[in-house]
Amino acid sequence: MAPLRPNKTFLQGQVRRVHHAPDGWGADVEFEVEKSAPAEGYEDFLHATPGSVVTIFTAEPNTIETGKSYTLTTSVLGGPQGERVVIQGVAPSIKQGHD
C-alpha cells in the first residue's frame, strides 16, 4: 500500500448517529455534511458533497452529541485493515439566529 499524503478536511454539518464500539473504545459517527473544504496546504481525500452522509471514527465519542451541529477537522488515515476517516478536532457550529 502506498503511503497517504498529508490530508485534512474541514466538515460542517450535523451528527445523525453515534455508534459506540462494542469494545467500549471510540465510536463511528454518521455525519450529514453541509460544507466541506480542505485545510490550507492539505489535500482533500473526502470530497464530501453537501447533503451526503459520511462515517467518521472518533476516539472521544463524549465530545459530540446526536442532533447537534459541528465543524469537524478530519483526515483519512491508513492502516493494516485499510483506510478510515478519523476526527482530529471538534468545534460547535454557531448557527445564525433570526432577530
QUILIN-V87212 format. One record per backbone hydrogen bond with DSSP energy under -1.0 kcal/mol. CO is the residue of the C=O (numbers start at 0). NH is the residue of the N-H. Records with the same first field share a line. If there is no record, write none. Layout:
CO = NH ; NH
//
This chain:
5 = 42
7 = 38
8 = 73
9 = 36
10 = 71
11 = 33 ; 34
12 = 69
13 = 31
14 = 66
16 = 29
18 = 27
20 = 23
25 = 20
26 = 57
27 = 18
28 = 55
29 = 15 ; 16
30 = 53
31 = 13
32 = 50
34 = 11
36 = 9
38 = 41
42 = 7
48 = 51
51 = 32
53 = 30
55 = 28
56 = 86
57 = 26
59 = 62
60 = 63
64 = 67
67 = 14
68 = 92
69 = 12
70 = 90
71 = 10
72 = 87 ; 88
73 = 8
74 = 85
76 = 83
78 = 81
81 = 78
83 = 76
84 = 56
85 = 74
88 = 72
90 = 70
//
